[in-house]
Amino acid sequence: MTQPDNRTRPWHGIMVATALPLRDDLSVDYDAYAEHVARLVADGCDGVVPNGSLGEYQTLGDDERDRVVRVAVEAAGDGARVMPGVSAYGSAEARRWAERAADAGCGSVLLLPPNAYRADDAAVRAHYAEVARAGLPVVAYNNPHDTKVDLTPSLLARMHGDGHVVAVKEFSGDVRRAYELAELAPDLDLLVGADDVLLELALAGAVGWIAGYPNALPGACAALYRAATTHDLDLALPLYRVLHPLLRWDSRTEFVQAIKLSMDIAGRPGGPTRPPRSPLTGEQAAAVRAATEKALAEGLD
């Protein structure tokens, strides 16, 4: 049963960066993906983010990438619940993906800075301006570890002042930035971007979570998010301690493989990953399996 959407903005709440179920031949299982999206919403998540890194968008063909978004919109039951990743090497291509998202009825889009080279501030601002021309609200994605471009609080404040971004998915891991952002751009929405700093950023005023581990344990993660954002530490802290051995995988290189393994263990379709991602080592898989089974044994799902 789809949960009611009580958000004031399409990018608020728990937006799950969806993993993409693949068959053994590495083809996309669209039926399994539709079921996964519908179950996430039924289990208390507010929406989904298809075609992010967790969705292996870099390995998808154009037709696959386009179909994933349309499946997500139909399965979620409301385009406002869908925030596709529209990142691309070229600004014009990213804008075209944003236009397709608008055509599909999506409520917002998620965009990395230019990631083909270390763009300066002027190039970053131009990139976001170009994609904003598609007309959908743009959520900036700050991931300086992978893109080598840092959306600093001062740069984000200028981009927000330009009218080209409405929020930021903050993945730097530096929770101190939450307070500087609130000072420089108080109307820019802060979204948790890394699972393992959820509590810290929720306490600092985050109004959303672009999340990885709800793919495997949506009910437990939804309960954690609600407790954290209402500052119910009596509930949030014990949940956070139990889940943190899993949540920290979201910040590791092997996050896609780890989350998909947890999904498989929890009875949700995950499957393999496409190259160049390779399977977890035996030691890594054992650690993920032990943490997942411990959470499940404690009644978390």
FITOR-111402 format. One line per 3 residues: number of its first residue (from 1); their letters; for each residue x, y, z of C-alpha. Coordinates in steps of 0.2 Angstrom, whole numbers, plus 5000, padded with zeros to 4 digits. Layout:
BEGIN
NUM = a = X/Y/Z  ...
//
This chain:
BEGIN
1 = mtq = 5000/5000/5000  5007/5017/4995  5010/5028/5009
4 = pdn = 5003/5046/5008  5015/5060/5003  5015/5073/5016
7 = rtr = 5031/5082/5010  5031/5101/5006  5044/5098/4992
10 = pwh = 5048/5084/4981  5066/5082/4987  5062/5081/5005
13 = gim = 5061/5065/5016  5069/5048/5012  5073/5047/4993
16 = vat = 5081/5030/4990  5095/5030/4978  5089/5014/4970
19 = alp = 5100/4999/4966  5095/4992/4949  5091/4973/4949
22 = lrd = 5101/4964/4936  5099/4946/4930  5113/4934/4929
25 = dls = 5116/4939/4911  5118/4957/4917  5102/4963/4909
28 = vdy = 5091/4974/4918  5076/4966/4927  5063/4980/4925
31 = day = 5049/4970/4933  5060/4967/4948  5064/4985/4948
34 = aeh = 5046/4990/4947  5042/4979/4962  5057/4986/4972
37 = var = 5051/5004/4970  5033/5000/4974  5039/4991/4990
40 = lva = 5050/5005/4995  5036/5017/4995  5025/5005/5004
43 = dgc = 5038/5002/5017  5039/5021/5022  5051/5029/5010
46 = dgv = 5045/5045/5002  5053/5042/4984  5067/5036/4974
49 = vpn = 5082/5042/4964  5085/5031/4949  5101/5032/4938
52 = gsl = 5112/5037/4952  5129/5029/4955  5120/5016/4965
55 = gey = 5109/5012/4950  5125/5010/4940  5120/5023/4927
58 = qtl = 5137/5024/4920  5135/5007/4913  5118/5009/4906
61 = gdd = 5114/5013/4887  5102/5027/4883  5087/5016/4881
64 = erd = 5090/5008/4897  5093/5024/4907  5077/5031/4899
67 = rvv = 5066/5016/4903  5072/5015/4921  5065/5032/4925
70 = rva = 5048/5028/4917  5047/5012/4926  5051/5021/4942
73 = vea = 5038/5034/4939  5024/5021/4936  5029/5010/4950
76 = agd = 5030/5025/4963  5013/5030/4958  5017/5049/4957
79 = gar = 5031/5058/4948  5034/5069/4962  5042/5054/4971
82 = vmp = 5055/5052/4958  5072/5062/4957  5082/5055/4943
85 = gvs = 5101/5057/4942  5104/5067/4926  5123/5068/4927
88 = ayg = 5133/5067/4911  5150/5072/4905  5143/5086/4894
91 = sae = 5131/5100/4901  5120/5099/4886  5118/5080/4888
94 = arr = 5114/5082/4906  5101/5095/4902  5093/5083/4889
97 = wae = 5092/5070/4903  5083/5083/4914  5071/5087/4900
100 = raa = 5067/5068/4898  5064/5068/4917  5052/5083/4915
103 = dag = 5043/5074/4901  5041/5058/4912  5033/5069/4926
106 = cgs = 5047/5069/4938  5047/5081/4953  5066/5085/4953
109 = vll = 5083/5080/4947  5100/5076/4955  5115/5083/4947
112 = lpp = 5134/5081/4950  5146/5095/4945  5156/5093/4929
115 = nay = 5166/5077/4932  5176/5075/4916  5189/5088/4923
118 = rad = 5192/5099/4938  5180/5113/4933  5183/5130/4941
121 = daa = 5168/5139/4950  5163/5148/4934  5161/5132/4924
124 = vra = 5152/5124/4938  5139/5138/4939  5137/5137/4920
127 = hya = 5134/5119/4921  5120/5120/4934  5113/5135/4924
130 = eva = 5112/5125/4908  5103/5110/4917  5091/5121/4926
133 = rag = 5085/5127/4909  5075/5111/4908  5063/5118/4921
136 = lpv = 5064/5105/4935  5071/5109/4953  5089/5104/4953
139 = vay = 5097/5096/4968  5116/5098/4968  5127/5083/4972
142 = nnp = 5143/5086/4981  5154/5072/4980  5172/5079/4980
145 = hdt = 5180/5062/4983  5175/5055/4966  5172/5071/4955
148 = kvd = 5187/5081/4962  5176/5096/4961  5171/5102/4978
151 = ltp = 5154/5111/4980  5159/5122/4995  5146/5131/5005
154 = sll = 5151/5148/4997  5150/5141/4980  5133/5132/4984
157 = arm = 5127/5149/4991  5131/5158/4974  5122/5144/4964
160 = hgd = 5107/5145/4975  5107/5164/4973  5108/5161/4954
163 = ghv = 5092/5152/4956  5099/5136/4949  5099/5124/4964
166 = vav = 5086/5121/4977  5096/5109/4988  5112/5099/4990
169 = kef = 5115/5081/4993  5130/5083/5005  5142/5068/5003
172 = sgd = 5159/5076/5009  5157/5068/5026  5161/5085/5034
175 = vrr = 5146/5088/5045  5153/5105/5050  5147/5111/5032
178 = aye = 5129/5110/5038  5131/5125/5049  5141/5135/5037
181 = lae = 5128/5132/5023  5114/5137/5035  5123/5154/5038
184 = lap = 5127/5157/5020  5111/5150/5011  5098/5148/5024
187 = dld = 5085/5144/5011  5095/5130/5003  5089/5113/5008
190 = llv = 5102/5101/5016  5100/5083/5011  5110/5069/5020
193 = gad = 5121/5061/5006  5131/5048/5015  5122/5035/5026
196 = dvl = 5135/5035/5040  5132/5053/5044  5113/5052/5044
199 = lel = 5111/5056/5063  5124/5070/5063  5117/5079/5048
202 = ala = 5099/5076/5054  5103/5085/5070  5111/5099/5060
205 = gav = 5094/5102/5051  5094/5091/5036  5077/5090/5028
208 = gwi = 5080/5074/5017  5091/5059/5015  5096/5053/4998
211 = agy = 5099/5035/5005  5108/5019/5000  5104/5006/5014
214 = pna = 5085/5008/5013  5086/4997/4998  5089/4982/5009
217 = lpg = 5081/4988/5026  5068/5001/5022  5058/4999/5037
220 = aca = 5072/5001/5049  5080/5015/5040  5064/5024/5039
223 = aly = 5062/5023/5058  5079/5029/5060  5077/5044/5049
226 = raa = 5060/5049/5057  5068/5048/5075  5084/5057/5069
229 = tth = 5074/5072/5061  5063/5073/5076  5078/5073/5088
232 = dld = 5071/5057/5097  5088/5051/5102  5081/5038/5114
235 = lal = 5075/5029/5098  5088/5035/5085  5104/5031/5094
238 = ply = 5101/5012/5097  5095/5010/5079  5110/5020/5073
241 = rvl = 5122/5009/5082  5115/4993/5076  5114/4999/5058
244 = hpl = 5130/5009/5057  5141/4994/5052  5130/4993/5036
247 = lrw = 5128/5012/5034  5146/5015/5033  5147/5004/5017
250 = dsr = 5138/5018/5008  5154/5028/5009  5166/5014/5002
253 = tef = 5171/5010/4985  5161/4994/4985  5145/5002/4991
256 = vqa = 5135/4995/4976  5141/4977/4978  5138/4978/4997
259 = ikl = 5120/4985/4996  5115/4973/4983  5122/4958/4994
262 = smd = 5112/4965/5009  5096/4966/4997  5099/4948/4992
265 = iag = 5100/4942/5010  5085/4952/5015  5075/4944/5001
268 = rpg = 5074/4959/4990  5081/4958/4972  5098/4964/4970
271 = gpt = 5109/4953/4959  5126/4956/4952  5134/4972/4946
274 = rpp = 5140/4976/4929  5159/4978/4925  5170/4987/4929
277 = rsp = 5163/4983/4947  5169/4966/4952  5162/4955/4966
280 = ltg = 5166/4958/4984  5181/4948/4991  5177/4934/5003
283 = eqa = 5181/4944/5018  5171/4959/5012  5156/4948/5008
286 = aav = 5157/4940/5025  5157/4956/5034  5142/4963/5025
289 = raa = 5133/4946/5027  5136/4946/5046  5131/4964/5049
292 = tek = 5115/4961/5038  5110/4945/5047  5113/4953/5064
295 = ala = 5101/4967/5059  5088/4955/5053  5090/4944/5068
298 = egl = 5086/4960/5079  5070/4962/5069  5075/4976/5058
301 = d = 5070/4975/5040
//
